Amino acid sequence: MTSIPLKGKPHDEILDNMQSFRSQDADFLTGRTWSLVYHLSQEHDAFLKKAHNLYFSENALNPMAFKSLKRFEHEVVKMAADLLNGDNSVVGTMTSGGTESCLLPVMAYRELARSKKRWRKLRPEMIAPESVHVAWEKAARYFNVKMVSIPLKADFTVDVDILKMKMNKNTILIVASAPSYPHGVIDPIEEIGQIACEKHIPFHVDSCLGGFFLPFMEQIGYLIPPFDFRCKGVTSISADIHKYGFGAKGASVLLYKNMAYLKHQFFIHQNWPGGIFASPALLGTRPGGPIAAAWAAMNAIGLTGYQQMAKNVMATTERLTNGINAIQGLKILGKPQMSVFAYGSTDPLIDIFAVGDVMENKGWHIDRLQRPEGLHAMVTPAHETVADQYLKDLKNALEFVKNHPELASKGNAAMYGMIANVPFRGLIKKQIQKMMEKMYGADGEMPMDNSGKASLPVRFGTGILKWLSKKKSSNG
Ligand SMILES: Cc1ncc(COP(=O)(O)O)c(C=O)c1O
């Protein structure tokens, strides 16, 4: 049993302990992770922390009490709307991150549909590509909306012909990505927007990844297909400031074309004994730090700073993708349009998950994809100095796997392969459910790393797979 210590401990002792606990955490500062942390520079982090700290205690739940936070939120929304080519009627709120920016539109558009009398018998459905971020599945489940998943074409963009066929009178929302998390490709937003417009169905563009990157690419001369409010039919867009906006964690912006949509997001309860309650987004208490840091980041980096960042990150991305394509036996999946990409094996003798394992043994934290199998990377400024080493290690890893084909049937690779391909998806879900119950159970069991030591997962999904692999080997 763990209890609060009877007597408080000295601050130094606590902080020293915390520092030592970090020793097993992913090392993002040296570019070893390819997701989770978007790090611009030490100097920027130091500045963000100051901005965040200034608003360490403040609560944006009550904009009347903390007017400065309301001002920051308003200006962040306005700056994002301008960046994404919205007009003056674009409105929005900040949220705690990409997931909240996916949850809220589903609820808001369901409420919008319900507000129309003809929708009284509504069985709400939403349409989204198979590649859409999993947060939308979460939203569908939380808000009791049926998810209609649309298959992808060979280029990993959504098949619009099928999407069209799946629309019906229950469709409350269409979602598409700019770009998608798995393959970094932009769905045909203009074409979908046209359809959404004709059928009067709201259309959300999930630009959590690209909202603070694609516009800067365009500004420095890349040809980017229109994906924002310039496209007819787009009614809302999400863009994460805590990703390529380089704000502090806990900051995304959710924009709607006008108040006719946003108003369905608000929660108001006038009869609560605790007082009349009104909240614009999901959270009750809204930490001031991420809002303040988002505003500070956008003002500090400025358009030219973001353009320079996009230029540098794209140079690194091109170095990596060209380098990977040049390795015989590997191929980038599809044609990624920004700094997020995946690659797979073109050689039946090379198991891509075994390559991932070898890379992990060399100290890289690798994210895996399934259907099709691949390894994934999101490039940030931290990768500029390690890209060549990554390519070198990858080339060697491939050679190693070629010479050790047994690796494909061992350890994590076997488990990843099994999990990706096992036809009974319910079984996988059941195993993961059990693992979650252990992890969040009374003993708080941690997923294991390769050495069998308890460790925090590199990425939660990766941790689950490792735990399963450990379980399998301990079961014999
Ligand atoms: C396209 C997209 N949407 C939504 C999310 C969810 O964002 P978060 O992890 O901030 O909740 C992500 C995260 O990577 C994403 O890539």
Ligand as a Chemical Component Dictionary entry (heavy atoms), coordinates in Angstrom:
data_LIG
# 
_chem_comp.id                   LIG 
_chem_comp.type                 NON-POLYMER 
_chem_comp.pdbx_formal_charge   0 
_chem_comp.three_letter_code    LIG 
# 
loop_
_chem_comp_atom.comp_id 
_chem_comp_atom.atom_id 
_chem_comp_atom.alt_atom_id 
_chem_comp_atom.type_symbol 
_chem_comp_atom.charge 
_chem_comp_atom.model_Cartn_x 
_chem_comp_atom.model_Cartn_y 
_chem_comp_atom.model_Cartn_z 
_chem_comp_atom.pdbx_ordinal 
LIG C1 C1 C 0 -4.165 13.635 -37.211 1  
LIG C2 C2 C 0 -4.231 13.525 -35.710 2  
LIG N1 N1 N 0 -5.378 13.815 -35.077 3  
LIG C3 C3 C 0 -5.492 13.736 -33.738 4  
LIG C4 C4 C 0 -4.424 13.369 -32.949 5  
LIG C5 C5 C 0 -4.579 13.254 -31.450 6  
LIG O1 O1 O 0 -3.783 14.215 -30.830 7  
LIG P1 P1 P 0 -3.368 14.133 -29.280 8  
LIG O2 O2 O 0 -2.393 13.017 -29.157 9  
LIG O3 O3 O 0 -2.795 15.486 -29.025 10 
LIG O4 O4 O 0 -4.599 13.897 -28.475 11 
LIG C6 C6 C 0 -3.195 13.072 -33.574 12 
LIG C7 C7 C 0 -2.022 12.648 -32.796 13 
LIG O5 O5 O 0 -0.983 12.305 -33.311 14 
LIG C8 C8 C 0 -3.103 13.144 -34.993 15 
LIG O6 O6 O 0 -1.963 12.844 -35.640 16 
# 
loop_
_chem_comp_bond.comp_id 
_chem_comp_bond.atom_id_1 
_chem_comp_bond.atom_id_2 
_chem_comp_bond.value_order 
_chem_comp_bond.pdbx_ordinal 
LIG C1 C2 SING 1  
LIG C2 N1 SING 2  
LIG C2 C8 DOUB 3  
LIG N1 C3 DOUB 4  
LIG C3 C4 SING 5  
LIG C4 C5 SING 6  
LIG C4 C6 DOUB 7  
LIG C5 O1 SING 8  
LIG O1 P1 SING 9  
LIG P1 O2 DOUB 10 
LIG P1 O3 SING 11 
LIG P1 O4 SING 12 
LIG C6 C7 SING 13 
LIG C6 C8 SING 14 
LIG C7 O5 DOUB 15 
LIG C8 O6 SING 16 
# 
